[in-house]
Amino acid sequence: MKLREMLTTDSLSGNEIPKPLGSVIRRPLKDKKKRKKSKQLEEGLQYIKFSYNGKNATIKRPRVKLLDPYYPGRPGQKTYGLREDLLGWSLSHVLNRRAASRAIDEITDFARILSADSQEAYKRIKYFYPEQSKFIRRYIRDHISNLKQKDGMLWKKISLNELDKYTGD
């Protein structure tokens, strides 16, 4: 099996032949400060926290790595397509948030390099980090308040409309 065939989770199951990767042109950097900044290209998923007062809420202030801010649901659900919920991994249930957050970000960053969509990123996390995949949660937008996003070291207030969708770019 070639290296480029091993890069997607579909090739692990043998269902689909992956797309070939594009080449990246690297130019030498002149300044050391620019070199340090260029190493920090990893974005990861948005890390948010909010107050949640839903019907079956186990945690009132969850901390979540956001995958899809406009999740329509799974086909076949009675609410499929009727509302847009938040979909993400709840780090509030994990003992070591920092390690789980790093692992999820590394997996999704690699998926972004491959130009994968959110479904592919979810499959990758489920395959490479299976103990975290059971903490995926769907949050109803109407029950969310006091939304904050992690911006470096600080938490800043943000509205639901300002959340970015995972595009794989």
N, C-alpha and C positions, 0 to 999 in steps of 0.2 A: 504494500500500500504506500503510495507517495505521500509526502508531507502535506501537500495541499489538500489531499483527500481526507486527512485525519483531523482537519481543523474545524469541522462542524459536527454537531451531535447527530445529525441525520446520517453521516457516514459511519458513526459508531453502531447504529442499528442497521445500516446497509440499505436504507430506503431511498436515498437520493444522492446523486453525484453533486458535490459542492461546486460553487462558482470559483473560478481561478482568481488568485489575488493579484492586485495591481502592484506595480513597482513604485517605490518611494524614492525620490531624488533628495539626497542630503547635500547641503552646501556647508562648507566649513564656516564656523563662527569665529569672528575676530575678537570679540570681547568676552572675558570670562563671566561677567555678570549675565550676559545674554545666554551663555552656555548653561548657567545654573537655572535660569528661568525656563529654558527649553526642556529641561528634564521633568518639569512639573506639568506635563501635558495631561496627566491622568485627571479625569473629572469625577468619575464615579456617578452613582445615582444621587439624586437630591436627598438630603437627610432632613426630615421635618419632624416637628412635634406639634400636637394640637390637643384641645379638649374634645372628648367624644362622649356624647350622651345617647348612644344608640340603644336599641332594645336589648341586645345580647352582649353589651360591652363588658368585657372582663377587666380591662384596664382603662381608666378614665383619661389618662394623659399618655397615650402611646407615642413611642419614638419609632419612626418608620423610614425605611429606604424606599423611595417612591419609584415604581416602575411605570405606571400608567395613570395619569390624573383624569383621564376620560374613559374609564373602563366600562364598556357596555354590558358585560356579563358573558356567561358561556351560552352558546347556542343551546336551546332547549329549556332554559330557565324561564320561569313565568315573567320575570322582569327584564328579560333580554332586550336590549335596545330601547327600553322605556326611560331609563335614567342613566346618568353618567356618574360612576362612583370612582373613588380612589383605590388603586390596587398597589400594594407594596408589601415588603417584608417587615414584620413587626420585630424590632430588636428589643422590645420591652420584655419579651419572654426568654431572652437569651442571657445566660450568666455572664459571658464575656462579650460585651457589646463591641468593644474596639476590635477584637480579633474577627468577629463575625462581619463587622462593617468592612474591614480591610479585605476579607476573603470575597465578599460580594462585589466590592468595587473592582478588585483584580479580575474577576471573571467577566463582569460587564464591560470593563475597559477593553479586554481582549475581544469581546464580541463586537464592540464598536470598531475596532481595528478591521474586523472582517466585514463591516457594514451589515451586521445582523440586525433584525428587528427585535421588538420587545419579546415576542414569542420565543425566538431563538435564545435570547438572553435568559429567559425563564428556564428553558430546557437545559441550558448550560449550568445554571445554578443548581437545578434539580439533580443533574448528573454528577457534577463535581463536588457539590456540597449538600448531600441529601438530608443531613440533619437540620439544615436551615429551611428546606423547602416546605416543611410542614407548618411554618409560621407565616405563610402568605395569608394576607387578610384583605378583605374588601370593605371599605368604609363608605357609608352613604354620605354624600356631600351635605345634605340638609342637617345632619347631626354634628357637623364639625364647626368648631369655633376656636378663636385664639390661635390661629395657625402661625407657626414660626418656622423659618428655614435657617439651617446652619450656614453661616457665611464666614468661613475661616474659623476663628475661635469664638465668634459671637453669634447669638441667635437674633435674627431680625424678623419683624412682623411682615407678613406677606398675605395677599388675598388668594383665594382659590383660583382666580382667573390668571394669576401671574405664574402658576406652576408650569414648568416645561414638560413636554411629552418626550419620552425616550425615543429618539429617532434613529439611533445607531450611527450617527455622523461622527 
